[in-house]
Amino acid sequence: MSKMNSSASAKYATLLRQNDFKVTMQRIRILEILDRSKTPLTAAEVHEHLSRYGIDLATVYRVLNKLADAGVVSRVELGDEFTRFEFARPPAHHHHIVCMDCGTVKEIELCNLDSLVGDISRSTGFTHIEHQVVFRGYCASCSVHHKE
């Protein structure tokens, strides 16, 4: 990871303070990694990026979970055994599509499930309903090997 510039560092420090976190270099570096990543990352993948800074895996897990509980980062479940994390940025709600062959993950910003959520709320009495949808398919590169 390149040396942090002061404006990025200030951005993350402000975000941490707004959410009542003490500003630490570990938290700033974790936010920077997630903000720069094009795909959600596991705690182990975040840790790999931080290995040269001597930040241990337990600290990475602890920080990620606290940041997720506060809504600063989002937990992403892609249907395997790993929880991934991504920087929470507007529009916060989106879904993912995962290649069934190579594992490539892409964001899908389109979500037109609002009417379904409304129907579910009316029929069940549940409120504040959340959902995560993961689509699966073959990316353009892998599709050539999976002709129907």
Secondary structure, 3 states (H helix, E strand, C coil): CCCCCHHHHHHHHHHHHHCCCCCCHHHHHHHHHHHHCCCCEEHHHHHHHHHHHCCCHHHHHHHHHHHHHCCCEEEEECCCCCEEEEECCCCCCCEEEEECCCCCEEEECCCCCHHHHHHHHHHHCCCCCCCCCEEEECCHHHHCCCCC
